[in-house]
Amino acid sequence: MRLITTFLIIAYFVIPVSAFAQISKSDRNAISIMQIRYDDNYTADLNQVFARMRLEDRYDINNIPTKYIYTKGERVHINKNEKMEAPDRTQQLTQYLNEQNIGLEIISFLFNRNPQSGHMNTERLNKRGAYNASDENVLESIATKRGISKIYDEGFKLIDNSYIFIFDFTNIQCKYEKKSSKDEGDYYWSMTPAAYLFKIEWNEDLQNRLFDCWIDQETPEEEVYEKRKAFERIVVPIKFMSREEYYDCRESTGIEEQNRNAEKGKKRKYSNEQLRESAFVNMVFKAADYLGEELVNKYETFHITNSLYATGPLRAKIGKKESVNVNDLYYVYENILQSDGSIKRVRRGVIRSTKYITDNRSVSTGSSGTTEFYQIAGGKLEEGMTLKEKRNFCASFDLGYRYGGLEGVYAGLSMFLYASRVMNHNIMFESTIWKDAATVSFNYGFGPRCNNFDIFPYIGIGLDNFFTSDEEKELDLNKNLGWIAKGGIRFNLNIYYPIQLFGAAEYDYLFNKNEEYSQLSSIKDRDVQGFNVYGGIRVCF
């Protein structure tokens, strides 16, 4: 079965082709990607998808020869509870990486070692050091005797930032599924993939041993053989860091949905095979995105430490080189010297990036551009304070209570989208539960924001439905619906981010109701039309 060959052109237009998007930033970590390889029908297709994976700009790639780890086991693994899962191969992989000395393979790549002659150079590390260097590094280097060439030394400290990701795509299957008895069903791809994170252990002793067996154009011929043998005896340890498994990775093919639409006279956009192939590729990339993000967010080493360059407006010297995106979230800290000489890090504020992101994807010259930010929480921020990016989804969970015609316990999921330096789009999915009824609604708002506070008018549409007893169901009153048009104004007030207070005043207009709803409104003495106010606690995430 060939899934990808004919689909590579089509997939370009319908699915994302970037590999996992990491939330945090780092001082340019380098990554090697590998895959566990099985002897089955999916191997060739996965290899083609796997070869297209690309990491974000913030990473360097250690493109070593070893890209696959072969296993004689089966891709399908069922546990004692008869459920599919990815087997834990931590011990097996750790043993393999160290026995095969993959760490030395990474060092060979970093030092451009020629496997035939044994010649090495520092060109790759020099380039990485220069690219990684900040404006401060450049200016400091210029002030030294060595001048700008000193920034090349930055590349050597990046050796220890070399990591290995290993993906294990297990239990792949495509079958017909229905989410519920009312669901019309479709064909779904599913699997239970896992990913492993490893790191080389590099130190000064290993570096000295490497330089003792250094070979270049000036190395005497009589020393080459012994130095090559000495290099091959170097063992670079690799340590296991973490493992993640994705238990519910599935993707709909849309085949049956398209078939149903075709029966209604709609034109087919893709063949069933193209839909099947697209879903497979999308599932693999989705798994890599999820697992990679889960792994890297566990470690501070993947988090950038930078500083505020200016405060009017807030700016920092990071940008597209670090894969900054609109609305990325950062905590801002002040480092305070304690009486015992220790440093205490105190959070002073929370900021987000605007759409004004500098393209700094070049070697620093000492005058790099800056990315602009806006503050959403905290007090006064000053130049030089430290910022760290935090995982976020531009969303919040709201819980509170409504008072008025539409009374009840209020719960909502709010999301916002960046509009400008001072304005946001706000989207709210809400529900209100009363003892005898429930209301769900969708609202859109647009309005200004400032530090610790935002306010916006909104409009929306909702649906009200009464709960019915067994007797009321016998009277056919269970199919009662009332449509509501909504309008109001809402505010969010920061307490200590990510905890906020919210409140709103709203008017609801009941514009369409069936006969059953009207009867129950009279019986239960409830009229949702009119003004109400609501408020509560908001948790941002």
C-alpha positions, 0 to 999 in steps of 0.5 A: 500500500502506497499512501504518500507518493501521489499525495505529496503535491496535493497534501501541500495545499490541505495540511500543515507540513511543519513538524512539532511546534514548540512553545518554549524557546532556547539558546539554540538547541540542536536536534537529531530526529529518528524513527523506530522502524518496523518491517511492515506495510506502513514503513515506506509511507511513514518514511516519506512523511518522516522525511518531510518533517521540518523543525522551527527556525529556533533549532539547529539540526544535527543531520546525522546518518542514523535516522532509523532504529530497526526493531524485530517487534510488531507495530501492534502492541496490546497490553494486559488489559487488551488495550492498544498502547505503545510499548515502553522502549526506554531501556532498549533505546538507551542501550542502542544509542550508547552501544552504537555510540550515536553521541560520537556520530553527533560530534562527528557531524558538529566538527565536519569530520570526514569519515575517510580522511578523519579531517575535522574543522570548526566551520559548522560550530563557528557559524552556529556560534555567530548565528546564536550570538546576541548583540551584546555578545557581538559588542563584547567581542569587538571590545576584546583583543580577538575582536569579532572572531570571539563570537565563534567560541559561542558555538562550542557551548552549543555542543552540550545542547544536542538532543535526540528525538525518537518517534515510535508510531504504533498500532496504526489502523484505519476503520469505520467508527461512530461516535454515538448511535446518532452519528453517521460515522466515517473511516478514521485513522488512529494510532498510539504513538510515543516519543523519547527525548535523549541528550548527549553528555559532553564535558571538558574532558571529552573535548580535550580528548577530541582535540588530542586526536584532532586531524586536519591538513597540517597533521603529520601523516605518521600521526593520522592513523593513531589519531583516527584510532584514538577518535574511534575510541571516544565514547560520548554518553547519551542519557534518557530524559523523558518519554511521552505517549499520545493515547488518542491520536485519530484523524477522520478521512472524511470519506463517508461524509463526502459520499453522503454529500455526493448523494445530495448532488454536491461535487466531489473535491477529492478521490476517496484514496486522496482523502485517506492519504491526506488523513494519514499524513495529517495524523502523523504530523499531528502526533509529532506536533503534540509529542514534541511539544509535550517533551520540550515544555518539561525542561528549562533548557528549552526556555529562552532567557532574554531581557527587555530592551526598551519599555516605550513600547515594550521591546526585546531582541528576539524575533523570527530566529526564535520562532516568535509568533503573534500573542506568544505569552511571556512572564517578566521577572526581576532578579533581586540580590538577597542579603545572603548573596543569592538571587531571588527571581520575582515576577513583575508582569506578563506580556504578549507579542504583537504582530510587529515581529522582527526578522532577525534570521541573520548573524547579529551585527550589534544592531539587531531589530526588536519585537514589540510586546504589550502588557496584560498583567503586573506592575511597572516594567523596566529595561533589563528585566528578564523575560521567559516565554510560557505555554499558552492557548489564548483561552480561559475557563470562566465560572460564575453566576447570573442574576436576572431573567436568565439566572443560573450557574454560568460556565464558559470558554473564552478565546481571544485573537489579536487585532491591534496594539490595543484591541482584541477579538473575543469569542465566548462559548457559554452555558447557564444552568438553572434548576429547570433549564439550560442555556447555551450561547455563542458570542463575539466581542471586540474592544480595547485592552490595557494592562490588567484590564480589558472591556468590550461590547458583544453580541451573540445568539443562544438556545434555551431548553427546559429540563422535563420530568417523565410526566412532561415527556409523556405530554410531548413537552421535551422538545422545547426550544427558545432562541435568544439574541444577546447583547452586552458589555463585559470586562476582565480584571486581573488579580494575579495572572492567570487568575482574573475576575470577570463581570458583564451586563447583558440584555436577552431577547427571546425571538423564536420559541416553539409551543412546548417552550411557551407552555413550560415557561408558564408552568415553571414561571421563568422568562429569560427575556430582559436584563441580567448581570453575571460575574465570577472567576476566570482562569487563563491558560 
